[in-house]
């Protein structure tokens, strides 16, 4: 908690859910049913969750492509307004790449959601944290910036070849159910402009079977405190 600053405090998921205007959910997908649905009703929830079968176990509705991770979480959090965000960038790149509004090297992050006002509100928070946003569409299209897509992680690394090699190991892990053995290179990131972050995925991850549904368009940002679960 000390690394987060004096205004941060630890709390239970219920307490965090009730306290925040925005709530950031960052947990393994396997635990999504433990999220306090009643406490999150009406809240804008920023969903950072990715599906890793070697960690989460196989989930048939995701492997078959019938739904996306965020649609699955939204189904559980029926009263919340879910926005997929921050899942495609490494945690250590967030403070390294944050820039003020108008900076020429400001980075863009993709987001997706079914509620336009919730997306606008999330985009406003993300802008305050130092990033532009690109609207990838509804939650059904949030797979576009999940693992093994062009917009996932790689655009923010200074060594794309090194991180692609790492994600090749992750891809193999996704297919075989074994975790990768080599950690990703923790080097300072490089800014990714809208044109880079918004590059639509031309292939789908091996655990989904959705097809691209058109390009991405810039989001128009708009609207207290954010809390983390």
URRA-V454187 format. One record per pair of residues at least 24 apart in sequence whose ideal C-beta (glycine too) atoms are under 6 Angstrom apart, sorted by the first residue. I is the first residue (numbers start at 1). J is the second residue. D is the distance in whole Angstrom. If there is no record, write none. Layout:
I&J&D / I&J&D
This chain:
13&229&5 / 14&39&5 / 16&227&4 / 16&229&5 / 19&227&5 / 20&225&6 / 20&226&5 / 20&227&3 / 21&224&4 / 22&125&5 / 22&226&4 / 23&227&5 / 24&226&6 / 24&228&5 / 25&229&5 / 28&55&6 / 28&56&6 / 29&56&4 / 29&69&6 / 30&56&4 / 32&73&5 / 32&76&6 / 33&76&6 / 37&77&5 / 40&77&5 / 40&80&4 / 41&79&3 / 43&80&5 / 44&81&5 / 44&118&5 / 44&121&5 / 44&122&6 / 45&80&5 / 45&82&5 / 46&83&6 / 46&85&5 / 46&122&6 / 47&73&6 / 47&82&5 / 47&84&5 / 48&86&5 / 48&87&5 / 50&87&5 / 50&146&6 / 50&147&6 / 53&174&6 / 54&173&5 / 54&177&5 / 54&178&6 / 54&179&5 / 62&207&6 / 63&207&5 / 65&208&4 / 65&209&3 / 65&210&5 / 68&142&5 / 68&143&5 / 70&139&4 / 70&142&5 / 71&139&5 / 74&139&6 / 81&115&4 / 81&118&4 / 83&111&6 / 83&113&4 / 83&118&5 / 83&119&6 / 83&122&4 / 84&112&4 / 84&142&4 / 85&111&5 / 85&122&6 / 88&145&4 / 88&151&6 / 88&152&5 / 89&156&5 / 92&186&6 / 93&156&5 / 93&189&4 / 96&188&5 / 96&189&5 / 97&189&5 / 97&191&6 / 98&130&3 / 99&130&5 / 105&191&4 / 106&132&6 / 107&131&5 / 107&191&5 / 107&192&5 / 108&132&4 / 108&134&5 / 108&194&4 / 108&197&4 / 109&133&6 / 110&134&5 / 110&136&5 / 110&145&4 / 110&151&6 / 110&197&5 / 112&136&4 / 112&137&6 / 112&139&6 / 112&141&6 / 112&142&4 / 114&138&5 / 114&139&5 / 120&222&4 / 121&223&5 / 123&219&5 / 123&221&4 / 124&221&5 / 124&222&5 / 124&223&5 / 127&221&5 / 133&219&4 / 134&194&5 / 134&197&5 / 134&198&4 / 134&216&5 / 134&218&6 / 135&217&6 / 135&219&4 / 136&216&5 / 141&213&6 / 143&208&5 / 143&210&6 / 144&201&4 / 148&205&4 / 149&201&4 / 150&199&5 / 150&201&6 / 151&199&6 / 155&192&4 / 155&196&5 / 155&197&6 / 156&189&5 / 156&192&5 / 158&187&6 / 158&190&5 / 159&185&6 / 175&206&6 / 194&218&6
